[in-house]
Amino acid sequence: MISEYALNDIVEMKKEHPCHKSKYWKIIRIGADIKIKCQGCGAVVLMERYEFERKCKKLIKKADETRD
């Protein structure tokens, strides 16, 4: 479980996407629910925050903090 994550962060989930093109996901929406996008095929998955925190393995890359 990761404690802090932000929009456009790249994360690795415990299970990879069935497309097998990439193990990494980009966070594209944060709120009560978290929307993530597969970096391989572009599929989008929406899940509840607690489910995301349970299934997330680690933070791969933080989003650029200097962007507005």
N, C-alpha and C positions, 0 to 999 in steps of 0.2 A: 504494500500500500504506500502511495506517495502522499505527503501531507499538503504540499502546495503545488498547484498547477494553474496555468493561465491559458488564455486563448492563443491558438497557434503553436502550442507546445507539441512536441512529438513524444508519444509514449509507446511502450511495448506492453501488450496484453498477455495474460497467462496462456491463452490459446490463440493460435494464429488464424487468420481469415481463411476460409475454404479456397480462395483463389490461389494461395501459395506463392503469390508474387512478392509480398512484403509482410514482415512481421510488425511493421510500425504503423501507427495511427496518428492523425493530426486532430487536435481538439478544435472544433469549429463553432461550438456553442457551449456556453456555461450558464447554468441557472439551476432550477430545481432538478432539471434533467441535463445530461451531458450528451452532446452530439459529436461523434468522432467519424473521421473519414479515412478509409484504407488508402495507404500511400501506393499500393500496387494497382488496384483496379478502380479505385474511386468510389467504391460503395460507401454509403452513409448509414450509420447505426445510431439510433437514439436509445439511451438507457437512463434509468434513474441514477442519481448521484451515488447512493450507497452501493448499488450494483456495480457501477464503474469503479469505485474505490476498492471493492472486493476483487474485481477481475483484473485490475491494473497491476502489472508486474514492476515496472520501473519507468522513470522519466529518462528519455534518451537525449532530448535537446530542448533547452528553454527557448521561448520565443524572444526575438530581439526586443529588449526593453526600451531602446531609444526611439522606436517607431511611435508615431502619433496616430 
